[in-house]
């Protein structure tokens, strides 16, 4: 689990939230923001790799032999392209209590307690 300081560092330092916006938000909203930020970064990462694979594919195409075509997946198939069953996850009692404590800290720091 992340500490209070780690959550604040991500929200303000990486996501660009102002300190006031951070203090005005409840814990669940901040964690949802962090989750969305991580998803955005993951999509950027994937996009860069897919562009690299596309460039490699078209660069190698002239050398594939007459009448043969190279597909991007012939070079590499990424983990995110493989089908996976969706994962369901239940929060443990410890995680629920941790969330409640973090929410209380955020309310206390902003004077909403």
N, C-alpha and C positions, 0 to 999 in steps of 0.2 A: 504494500500500500504506500501511497505517496504521503509525504509529510505536508503540513500546512505551507511551509516555505517553498516546497517543490511545486505545489499547486499554484501559488502566487507567482513564482518565477515563470512558469509556463504561460499563465494567463496574461501577465503584464509584459514579460520579456520576449516571449515568442509569438504570442497571439496579438500583441499590441493593444490590449485593453488598458484603459487609463486606471489609475489607482481608485478613482471614485467609482467608475463603472464596476470594478471588481468588488468594491465594498457594497455597492448597491445591489449586487446580484446575490441570489441564494446559492447554496452549495450545488444543488442539482443543475441549475442553469450554468454554472461555471464548468462543472464536469461534462455537461452536454457540449459546451463550447470547445472544451479540450478534445472531446471525442471527434467532433466535426473538423477541428483543425488537423488532427492526426489523419483523418480520412482524406482531407484535401492534400496533405503532404504525401500520403501513400499514392494517390492518383497521379500527382506530379512525378513521383519516382517511377511509376509504371509507364507513364507516357514517355519519359526519357529513354527507358529501356526498349520500348516498342519502336520508337523512332530509330534507335541505333540498329535494331534488328532489321527494320525496313531498309535502311541504308546498306547494310551488309548484304541483304538479299538482292537488291538491284545491282550492287557492285559485283556480285558473284554470277549473276545471271548470264552474262556473255560467255562465261567459262563452263557452263553446265553441260555443254554438248548439244549437238543439233537435235532439235525437236524435244528437248527436255526442259522442264520448267522447275525452278526451285521455289518452294513455298516457304514463307517465313517460319512456319512451324517445323520445317525440315532442318533448319539451323538450330533452333532452340524453342522449347515450349516452356513457358513460365508457369510457376506454381499457380498463379491466379487464373490461368486458363483451364486448369483441370477442374472438373466438376467435383464439388464437395457437398456433402449433406450439410444443411444449415445446423449450426450448433446452438443449442438452447442452454442457458445457464441460469441457475438459481442463485440468488445472493445468500451467503451464509449469515447466520445471526451476527457474527463478528463484523461482517461488512455492513450490515444494516445499522448496527450500533455506531460504527465508524462514521458512516454518512451522517447520522443524527448528530454526533459530536462535532463534525466539521460544519454542519449547518448552524449549530448553536454558536460556534466560534465566530462564524461570519456575521450572524445577527448581533452578537455581543460587540464585535468590533465596529459595527455600524450603528449601534445604539438601538437595535430593534428588539432586544431581549426583554 
